Amino acid sequence: MQQNDRAGLLYTMAGFVLLSCGDAVIKSMAGQWAPTAIATLRYALGAAGLSAILLARQGPGAFRMPRRGLQLLRGASVATATICFFSAIFLMPLAETATITFVSPMITALLAPVFLGERAKSATFIASLVAFAGVALVLRPNVAELGWPAFLPLGCALGMSTLFLANRAAAGLGTPLAMQAYIALAATPLLVLATLAGHLSGIESLHVGTPGWSMIARCAIVACSASVAHWLIYMGTMRAGAATVAPMTYVQLIVAVALGWMFFDERPDMIAALGGAIIVAAGLYLWREGRVKEPAMTD
């Protein structure tokens, strides 16, 4: 393995580990504040920090968003995914929630031919069928216990898939820093509206009270750690290539299992673990097929 590949894999692995640590911090706030409010504060802090860095590095002109409708779609996608994920980890084991969200690459591959005109591949349909069989196994006990809220991780996966598609359409419209800032800036007002709607709905779990300093500090930690994590993943991708580092995403699942077991006493269910293994296998199969069949680049 080349030195750049090793470095790229380490950068990417560190990024995904950091993301799982942030998820565990969010889960530690379960029942203490509305998940919509936590999502709003997390992205508001992220938007403020990223905007400050963007202003310092690229000047005021960097805030002229190209294709604002597309940037709004990116913000709406991440806002939906975040609310669904935060709500899910408050109700379900961290590892099982993370496992179900890993079907997002399959959903993206299914939707790409429809919305981006990409060629449909038989491997996509095979991987998707296998992955959703795994999802059924993971959802089994949660649906029986929770009802429809057990499907929140699928809402997160769909939101992330929409974000991936929008990111492809937005490729080259700005620097990585600017594109990351645009997401936070577009998502924050939408999250504010969602938080207000939840508060006025009368649903007790969505009622927004006054947060303590610990809540604000933890949201700030997650905002900072997520930004650093995305930078690490970006650096890893630049050093080793997207195809090389893609399997590192499953490190996030391993860390989620470990953190859930250590801090929340969430012992893995064997059938759910089997479902998770099936989802991971489907993702790796899809990644391998795409890597093997993708034509080599020529000058």
PyMOL commands that set and color helices and strands:
alter all, ss='L'
color gray80, all
select helices_A, chain A and resi 3-27+35-58+60-63+68-91+94-101+104-115+122-146+148-169+176-200+204-206+213-240+242-264+270-293
alter helices_A, ss='H'
color red, helices_A
deselect
rebuild
show_as cartoon
